[in-house]
């Protein structure tokens, strides 16, 4: 597996990371724990060094899973986790909204360290911007954790340009994480140019459009009742039918190259900037192997231009998140 450096931070990771959320939350019932431990360890054996989790995935269950899986190779991997939602640290109860008060950040970090079975968090993200707590206070709290040796790098998730600049002025931001794929290209307009200016890496989540770009989802697909996509406007049957034209484009390129649509979608992301590190998630060993194959897939300048030109003419239907969730993002 090739490696990349997130911005000017010096944090070197595999070109593709592994998003672990779906193993415990949001895409249906949690997967079998032993199988997921084996999957995470297989990913590491195949060269993956960046593993993404969060206290809110479960809550807590995903961090515990990742901690157990990576304990034998802890010094050879980069673990990223997140704080920022208002979750009772004793019970795991979601109290709604955000909580990035410095005291809470410190308490979350200590709890995450225990669940992850480690003495430091390699990359600690603010999961969502807190409208009540100034980002300067948040950055200062993480800076103190870095000084204490509990955290190595600071990150932001779904943060806008202004927030990123203000945070970076207090504590250098190593990476910003947001949704980005051929299914949603919002970061291109403002965020990516600022990240390049400031020397900040970019970690796209949902790089396969929450599965849509794989070509295995259409308007007849029925999601598990607990799957978050049931509430996403972009995944209504009508939107899926209309957006199929995007999948047709990716499938056509994949067919010509003898690869899968997922591999084309990931290779396209990797080709955008050398400091972009997508984190596709999966619970299936065969999909892990498929995704990792994208790291060795090269798209020519002609193919990239062809894809870009075609996508620019496609109007993707439906918002990428429910209205309430969109209000919590800075993009």
C-alpha positions as CSV (number, residue, x, y, z in Angstrom):
1,X,0.0,0.0,0.0
2,X,1.3,3.4,-1.0
3,X,1.4,6.1,1.7
4,X,0.4,9.8,1.9
5,X,1.2,12.6,4.2
6,X,-1.7,14.6,5.6
7,X,-0.9,18.2,4.6
8,X,2.3,19.6,6.1
9,X,1.8,17.9,9.4
10,X,4.2,15.0,8.8
11,X,1.5,12.4,9.6
12,X,2.1,9.6,7.2
13,X,-0.7,7.1,6.6
14,X,-1.8,4.6,4.0
15,X,-3.3,6.1,0.8
16,X,-6.6,4.5,1.8
17,X,-7.8,4.2,5.4
18,X,-10.6,2.2,6.9
19,X,-13.8,3.8,8.2
20,X,-15.0,1.6,11.0
21,X,-18.4,3.2,11.8
22,X,-20.5,0.8,9.9
23,X,-19.3,-2.1,11.9
24,X,-21.2,-0.8,15.0
25,X,-23.7,1.8,13.9
26,X,-26.0,3.6,11.4
27,X,-25.9,1.1,8.5
28,X,-28.1,-1.5,10.3
29,X,-27.5,-3.8,13.3
30,X,-23.9,-4.1,14.5
31,X,-21.9,-6.7,12.7
32,X,-20.4,-9.8,14.5
33,X,-17.7,-8.5,16.8
34,X,-15.2,-11.3,16.1
35,X,-15.6,-11.0,12.4
36,X,-15.0,-7.3,12.6
37,X,-11.9,-7.7,14.6
38,X,-10.6,-10.1,12.0
39,X,-11.5,-7.6,9.2
40,X,-9.7,-4.8,10.9
41,X,-6.6,-7.0,11.3
42,X,-6.8,-8.1,7.7
43,X,-6.9,-4.5,6.7
44,X,-3.7,-3.8,8.6
45,X,-2.1,-6.9,7.1
46,X,-2.9,-5.5,3.6
47,X,-1.2,-2.2,4.4
48,X,-3.9,0.0,5.9
49,X,-2.5,2.1,8.7
50,X,-5.3,4.7,9.2
51,X,-8.3,3.6,11.2
52,X,-11.2,5.9,11.8
53,X,-13.7,5.7,14.7
54,X,-15.6,7.9,17.2
55,X,-17.1,7.9,20.7
56,X,-20.5,8.4,19.1
57,X,-20.4,5.2,17.0
58,X,-22.4,2.9,19.3
59,X,-21.9,5.0,21.4
60,X,-18.6,3.7,22.6
61,X,-18.9,0.2,21.0
62,X,-16.8,1.1,18.0
63,X,-13.9,2.5,19.9
64,X,-13.9,-0.6,22.0
65,X,-13.9,-2.8,18.9
66,X,-11.1,-0.8,17.2
67,X,-9.0,-0.8,20.4
68,X,-9.2,-4.5,20.8
69,X,-8.5,-5.2,17.2
70,X,-5.5,-2.9,16.9
71,X,-3.9,-3.5,20.3
72,X,-1.4,-6.1,19.0
73,X,-0.1,-3.6,16.3
74,X,-0.8,-0.4,18.1
75,X,2.6,1.2,17.4
76,X,2.3,0.5,13.6
77,X,-1.1,2.2,13.0
78,X,-2.7,5.6,13.2
79,X,-6.0,5.8,15.2
80,X,-8.4,8.6,14.6
81,X,-11.3,9.3,16.9
82,X,-13.7,12.1,17.6
83,X,-15.4,14.2,20.3
84,X,-18.1,16.8,20.1
85,X,-21.6,15.3,20.7
86,X,-23.4,15.6,24.0
87,X,-23.1,12.0,25.2
88,X,-23.2,10.9,28.9
89,X,-19.8,9.3,29.5
90,X,-21.2,7.1,32.2
91,X,-24.2,5.7,30.4
92,X,-23.7,6.4,26.7
93,X,-27.0,8.2,26.6
94,X,-27.3,10.7,23.8
95,X,-28.5,13.9,25.2
96,X,-28.9,15.6,21.8
97,X,-26.8,18.4,20.3
98,X,-23.1,19.1,20.6
99,X,-20.8,19.5,23.5
100,X,-17.2,20.9,23.0
101,X,-16.7,22.5,26.3
102,X,-13.0,22.1,27.2
103,X,-13.8,20.1,30.4
104,X,-15.9,17.7,28.4
105,X,-13.2,17.4,25.7
106,X,-10.7,16.4,28.3
107,X,-13.1,13.8,29.8
108,X,-13.9,12.3,26.4
109,X,-10.3,12.0,25.5
110,X,-9.5,10.1,28.7
111,X,-12.4,7.8,28.2
112,X,-11.5,7.2,24.6
113,X,-7.9,6.4,25.6
114,X,-9.2,3.6,27.8
115,X,-11.6,2.2,25.2
116,X,-8.9,2.3,22.6
117,X,-6.4,0.6,24.9
118,X,-3.7,3.2,24.2
119,X,-1.8,6.0,25.8
120,X,-2.3,8.5,22.9
121,X,-4.8,9.3,20.2
122,X,-3.0,9.9,16.9
123,X,-5.7,12.2,15.4
124,X,-8.5,13.7,17.5
125,X,-11.3,15.4,15.5
126,X,-14.0,17.7,16.7
127,X,-16.9,15.7,15.3
128,X,-19.2,18.7,14.7
129,X,-18.7,22.4,15.3
130,X,-20.3,23.5,18.5
131,X,-22.3,26.7,18.0
132,X,-22.0,27.6,21.6
133,X,-18.2,27.1,22.3
134,X,-15.8,29.3,20.3
135,X,-13.6,27.2,18.1
136,X,-10.5,28.9,19.7
137,X,-11.4,27.4,23.0
138,X,-11.8,24.0,21.4
139,X,-8.5,24.3,19.6
140,X,-6.9,25.4,22.9
141,X,-8.2,22.4,24.7
142,X,-6.8,20.0,22.1
143,X,-3.5,21.9,22.2
144,X,-3.4,21.2,25.9
145,X,-4.0,17.5,25.3
146,X,-1.2,17.5,22.7
147,X,1.1,19.2,25.2
148,X,0.2,16.5,27.7
149,X,1.1,13.7,25.3
150,X,-2.5,12.3,25.1
151,X,-3.1,13.5,21.5
152,X,-0.7,13.8,18.6
153,X,-2.7,15.7,16.0
154,X,-5.9,17.9,15.8
155,X,-8.6,17.5,13.2
156,X,-12.0,18.9,12.3
157,X,-15.0,17.1,10.9
158,X,-17.6,18.9,8.6
159,X,-16.1,22.3,9.4
160,X,-16.3,25.3,7.1
161,X,-13.6,27.5,5.9
162,X,-13.9,30.2,8.6
163,X,-13.9,27.7,11.4
164,X,-10.9,25.9,9.9
165,X,-8.9,29.1,9.7
166,X,-9.7,30.2,13.2
167,X,-8.9,26.8,14.7
168,X,-5.6,26.5,12.7
169,X,-4.4,29.8,14.1
170,X,-4.6,28.4,17.6
171,X,-3.5,24.8,17.1
172,X,-2.4,23.6,13.6
173,X,-5.0,21.4,12.1
174,X,-3.6,18.2,10.5
175,X,-6.8,17.0,8.7
176,X,-10.3,18.0,7.9
177,X,-12.8,15.3,7.4
178,X,-16.0,15.6,5.4
179,X,-18.1,13.8,2.9
180,X,-16.7,13.9,-0.6
181,X,-17.2,11.8,-3.6
182,X,-18.5,11.9,-7.2
183,X,-21.9,11.8,-5.4
184,X,-21.2,15.0,-3.5
185,X,-18.5,17.4,-4.6
186,X,-19.3,20.3,-2.2
187,X,-15.8,20.6,-0.7
188,X,-14.3,21.6,-4.1
189,X,-15.7,25.1,-4.2
190,X,-14.1,26.6,-1.1
191,X,-12.8,24.1,1.3
192,X,-10.1,22.2,-0.7
193,X,-8.4,25.4,-1.9
194,X,-8.1,26.6,1.7
195,X,-6.8,23.3,2.9
196,X,-4.1,23.4,0.2
197,X,-3.2,27.0,1.2
198,X,-2.9,26.1,4.9
199,X,-1.2,22.7,4.4
200,X,-4.0,20.6,5.9
201,X,-4.9,17.1,4.7
202,X,-8.3,16.0,3.7
203,X,-10.0,12.7,4.7
204,X,-13.2,12.1,2.8
205,X,-15.8,9.9,4.4
206,X,-18.6,8.2,2.4
207,X,-16.2,8.2,-0.6
208,X,-18.5,5.7,-2.3
209,X,-21.6,7.8,-1.7
210,X,-22.8,5.7,1.2
211,X,-22.7,2.7,-1.2
212,X,-24.5,4.3,-4.1
213,X,-21.5,4.5,-6.3
214,X,-20.8,0.8,-6.1
215,X,-23.8,0.2,-8.5
216,X,-25.4,-2.3,-6.1
217,X,-28.1,0.1,-4.9
218,X,-31.2,1.1,-7.0
219,X,-34.7,2.4,-6.4
220,X,-35.9,-1.1,-5.4
221,X,-33.2,-1.6,-2.7
222,X,-34.7,-2.0,0.8
223,X,-32.6,-0.9,3.7
224,X,-32.7,-2.3,7.2
225,X,-35.2,-0.2,9.4
226,X,-32.2,1.0,11.5
227,X,-30.2,2.2,8.4
228,X,-29.7,5.9,8.4
229,X,-30.1,6.1,4.6
230,X,-33.9,5.6,5.1
231,X,-34.0,9.3,6.3
232,X,-31.6,10.7,3.7
233,X,-33.3,12.7,0.9
234,X,-30.7,11.6,-1.6
235,X,-31.7,7.9,-0.9
236,X,-35.4,8.3,-1.5
237,X,-36.5,5.8,-4.3
238,X,-37.2,8.8,-6.6
239,X,-33.8,10.3,-6.0
240,X,-32.1,6.9,-6.5
241,X,-33.8,6.5,-9.8
242,X,-32.9,9.9,-11.0
243,X,-29.3,9.6,-9.7
244,X,-28.7,6.3,-11.5
245,X,-27.2,8.3,-14.4
246,X,-24.2,9.0,-12.3
247,X,-23.7,5.3,-11.5
248,X,-24.0,4.5,-15.2
249,X,-21.2,6.9,-15.9
250,X,-18.9,5.3,-13.4
251,X,-19.9,1.8,-14.5
252,X,-19.0,2.6,-18.1
253,X,-15.5,3.7,-17.1
254,X,-15.1,0.6,-14.9
255,X,-16.2,-1.7,-17.7
256,X,-13.6,-0.3,-20.1
257,X,-10.8,-0.7,-17.6
258,X,-11.9,-4.1,-16.3
259,X,-12.4,-2.9,-12.7
260,X,-15.4,-2.2,-10.5
261,X,-17.3,1.0,-10.1
262,X,-16.2,1.3,-6.5
263,X,-12.6,1.2,-7.6
264,X,-13.1,3.9,-10.2
265,X,-14.8,6.1,-7.6
266,X,-12.0,5.7,-5.1
267,X,-9.3,6.1,-7.7
268,X,-10.9,9.4,-8.9
269,X,-10.8,10.7,-5.3
270,X,-7.1,9.7,-4.9
271,X,-6.3,11.5,-8.1
272,X,-7.7,14.9,-7.0
273,X,-4.9,15.8,-4.5
274,X,-1.9,13.9,-3.1
275,X,-3.0,14.9,0.4
276,X,-6.5,13.3,0.1
277,X,-6.9,10.0,2.0
278,X,-10.4,8.4,1.7
279,X,-11.7,6.1,4.4
280,X,-14.2,3.7,2.8
281,X,-16.0,1.5,5.3
282,X,-17.2,-2.0,5.0
283,X,-18.1,-5.1,7.0
284,X,-17.3,-7.6,4.2
285,X,-13.8,-9.0,3.5
286,X,-14.4,-9.1,-0.2
287,X,-15.4,-5.4,-0.3
288,X,-12.3,-4.6,1.7
289,X,-10.1,-6.3,-0.9
290,X,-12.1,-4.5,-3.7
291,X,-11.6,-1.1,-2.1
292,X,-7.9,-1.5,-1.5
293,X,-7.5,-2.5,-5.1
294,X,-8.3,1.1,-6.0
295,X,-4.9,2.3,-4.6
296,X,-3.2,0.6,-7.5
297,X,-5.6,1.8,-10.2
298,X,-4.4,4.7,-12.2
299,X,-6.8,7.0,-14.2
300,X,-5.3,8.9,-17.1
301,X,-5.6,12.6,-17.5
302,X,-8.0,11.9,-20.4
303,X,-10.2,9.6,-18.2
304,X,-10.2,12.1,-15.3
305,X,-11.2,14.9,-17.7
306,X,-13.9,12.6,-19.2
307,X,-15.4,11.9,-15.8
308,X,-15.2,15.5,-14.6
309,X,-16.9,16.8,-17.8
310,X,-19.6,14.2,-17.6
311,X,-20.3,14.7,-13.9
312,X,-20.5,18.5,-14.3
313,X,-23.5,18.0,-16.5
314,X,-25.3,15.7,-14.0
315,X,-27.6,17.3,-11.4
316,X,-27.6,15.0,-8.4
317,X,-31.1,14.9,-6.8
318,X,-31.7,15.2,-3.0
319,X,-29.8,16.6,-0.1
320,X,-26.9,14.5,1.2
321,X,-28.2,14.6,4.8
322,X,-31.5,15.2,6.6
323,X,-32.2,18.8,7.4
324,X,-31.4,18.6,11.1
325,X,-28.0,17.0,10.3
326,X,-27.2,19.5,7.6
327,X,-27.6,22.3,10.1
328,X,-24.8,20.8,12.1
329,X,-22.3,21.0,9.3
330,X,-20.3,24.0,8.1
331,X,-20.4,23.1,4.4
